[in-house]
């Protein structure tokens, strides 16, 4: 296949529909290693022990909905407007109220409103988490580490989007707020793309990985990756933190 034909195929991949946090378009074309812990299992166990539950940065509600039925009041917030109708369509039938909000600007909740806050791969502000947690309440998060896909960024000559998002920084922030950090683990593992088209879709869906990504603009880098032959392997970084408000 000529370079022009490859680029046109990658453009078609990049333009494929993406909604919420649904990567099913890449089924069989993106293989992700898993950390040694199971965030869903930890979250599900915490949900079973809680009554007032909040999910931060719920995306399209894909993960949070899997914890239903909820034993009490369940609420979710999402700051990215295109995700809101997706999240509401999925979560409201389960009895979950969905608000547009983010922790940077503050959330529309009174202090000490929740005994569990969940967060998977979304931004959060520790002081805001503490504010809305009840005494004894739990904050559980799985985060994308600040060095996530650093090798991919290097291939494109790009800067890391959130280099300061580290387990050490998060644990320090909660400790300084008077919370007890019960669990803190970090992990790195591979993510493999079967072809450059799968990578183009991924980078279009998550534009902060390579800022300004576009198949046409980055065609030479993509062609270089294609010429390497075989699957494309890069490095995920994740960390897990559970903190309790005292």
Secondary structure, 3 states (H helix, E strand, C coil): CCHHHHHHHHHHHHCCCCCCCCCHHHCCCEEECCCCCCHHHHHHHHHHCCCEEEEECCCCCCCHHHHCCCCCEEEEEECCHHHHHHHHHHHHHHCEEEEECECCCECCCCCCCEEEEEEECCCCCHHHHHHHEEEEEEEEEEEECCCCCHHHHHHCCCCCCCCCCCHHHHHHHHHHCCCEEEEEEEEEEEEEECCHHHHHHHHHHCCCCCCCCCCCCCHHHHHHHHHCCCCEEEEEEEEEEEEECC
